[in-house]
Amino acid sequence: MSTLSHADMDIQMVTKAYARLAPVYDLVFGAVFERGREAAIAAAERVGGRILEVGVGTGISLPRYSRDCQLFGVDISEPMLRKARERVEEYGLTNVEGLEVMDAEHLNFPDASFDVVVAQYVVTTVPNPEATLDEFARVLKPGGEIVLVSRVGAEAGLRHSLEHWFQPAARKLGWRTEFSFGRYAAWASRTKDVTLIERRAMPPFGHFSLIRFGKEGGAVRHDTPAAIRAAS
Ligand SMILES: C[S@@+](CC[C@H](N)C(=O)[O-])C[C@H]1O[C@@H](n2cnc3c(N)ncnc32)[C@H](O)[C@@H]1O
């Protein structure tokens, strides 16, 4: 299990890394993360309603959602959001309610504001992943879902050793290579009203996962956790 603390990932470093990446982000990370984005959007659309995308980046996902969904995007990086605003304009996305600079760990929304909180390739880049997940659960309505696509580190073996070796370099790019699935599962099991409902391996190389959590209450029924047992 990763032992990285918030001191290992700081917001300024991440902000700097994404300011540099913004002009080339879509070219470098567009296609490689496509399948994960598709799966996350499909999961979010099954719930529908008002969707918050945290770490929306250049807004690469925004045109893919059904126009019936009302979207709000937040990101720590203004240069990434500038790209997202251009995209909203280009595609005439009238269903995008807002795009704002915001820290995932301190969301400026009242409790129970959204039907779905989506975070794609984000949770392992924030200083305090568990506190960030708490914040997602806070702004989520009862019956809603948190939908993540996240890197999941190996627990042991060669991949685990390589991830450990690569971590200092990855940190400068604003990434964590070491982050076990156990952290997500442990967060869900100690968080009131939150249940892990799915984990599904995603490309590239199955090193990423689609992870869904449901918040109890409300009218929405979350599907069976059988997929978790199959995938873990
Ligand atoms: C790997 S990119 C993913 C972008 C987009 N979700 C995608 O699918 O390509 C990570 C994004 O998370 C944002 N981010 C990192 N830390 C954040 C934080 N603490 N609060 C909000 N956004 C953050 C970065 O600025 C960047 O846009």
The ligand as an SDF file (V2000), in Angstrom:
LIG
                    3D

 27 29  0  0  0  0  0  0  0  0999 V2000
   -4.5700   13.6390  -15.8370 C   0  0  0  0  0  0  0  0  0  0  0  0
   -5.5050   15.1230  -15.9330 S   0  0  0  0  0  0  0  0  0  0  0  0
   -7.1250   14.4950  -16.3430 C   0  0  0  0  0  0  0  0  0  0  0  0
   -7.9450   15.4640  -17.1460 C   0  0  0  0  0  0  0  0  0  0  0  0
   -9.2740   14.9110  -17.6640 C   0  0  0  0  0  0  0  0  0  0  0  0
  -10.1160   14.4960  -16.5560 N   0  0  0  0  0  0  0  0  0  0  0  0
   -9.0830   13.7710  -18.6300 C   0  0  0  0  0  0  0  0  0  0  0  0
   -9.8820   12.8420  -18.6280 O   0  0  0  0  0  0  0  0  0  0  0  0
   -8.1590   13.8070  -19.4240 O   0  0  0  0  0  0  0  0  0  0  0  0
   -5.7040   15.5790  -14.2200 C   0  0  0  0  0  0  0  0  0  0  0  0
   -6.4820   16.8840  -14.0680 C   0  0  0  0  0  0  0  0  0  0  0  0
   -6.7470   17.0620  -12.6820 O   0  0  0  0  0  0  0  0  0  0  0  0
   -6.5020   18.4190  -12.3420 C   0  0  0  0  0  0  0  0  0  0  0  0
   -6.2010   18.4850  -10.9000 N   0  0  0  0  0  0  0  0  0  0  0  0
   -5.0930   18.0350  -10.2600 C   0  0  0  0  0  0  0  0  0  0  0  0
   -5.1720   18.2810   -8.9540 N   0  0  0  0  0  0  0  0  0  0  0  0
   -6.3680   18.9030   -8.7490 C   0  0  0  0  0  0  0  0  0  0  0  0
   -7.0230   19.4200   -7.5930 C   0  0  0  0  0  0  0  0  0  0  0  0
   -6.4690   19.3430   -6.3750 N   0  0  0  0  0  0  0  0  0  0  0  0
   -8.2310   19.9890   -7.7480 N   0  0  0  0  0  0  0  0  0  0  0  0
   -8.8180   20.0640   -8.9710 C   0  0  0  0  0  0  0  0  0  0  0  0
   -8.2410   19.6050  -10.1100 N   0  0  0  0  0  0  0  0  0  0  0  0
   -7.0240   19.0260  -10.0050 C   0  0  0  0  0  0  0  0  0  0  0  0
   -5.3080   18.7850  -13.2280 C   0  0  0  0  0  0  0  0  0  0  0  0
   -5.1590   20.1850  -13.3530 O   0  0  0  0  0  0  0  0  0  0  0  0
   -5.6910   18.0980  -14.5370 C   0  0  0  0  0  0  0  0  0  0  0  0
   -6.4840   18.9140  -15.3520 O   0  0  0  0  0  0  0  0  0  0  0  0
  1  2  1  0
  2  3  1  0
  2 10  1  0
  3  4  1  0
  4  5  1  0
  5  6  1  0
  5  7  1  0
  7  8  2  0
  7  9  1  0
 10 11  1  0
 11 12  1  0
 11 26  1  0
 12 13  1  0
 13 14  1  0
 13 24  1  0
 14 15  1  0
 14 23  1  0
 15 16  2  0
 16 17  1  0
 17 18  1  0
 17 23  2  0
 18 19  1  0
 18 20  2  0
 20 21  1  0
 21 22  2  0
 22 23  1  0
 24 25  1  0
 24 26  1  0
 26 27  1  0
M  CHG  2   2   1   9  -1
M  END
$$$$
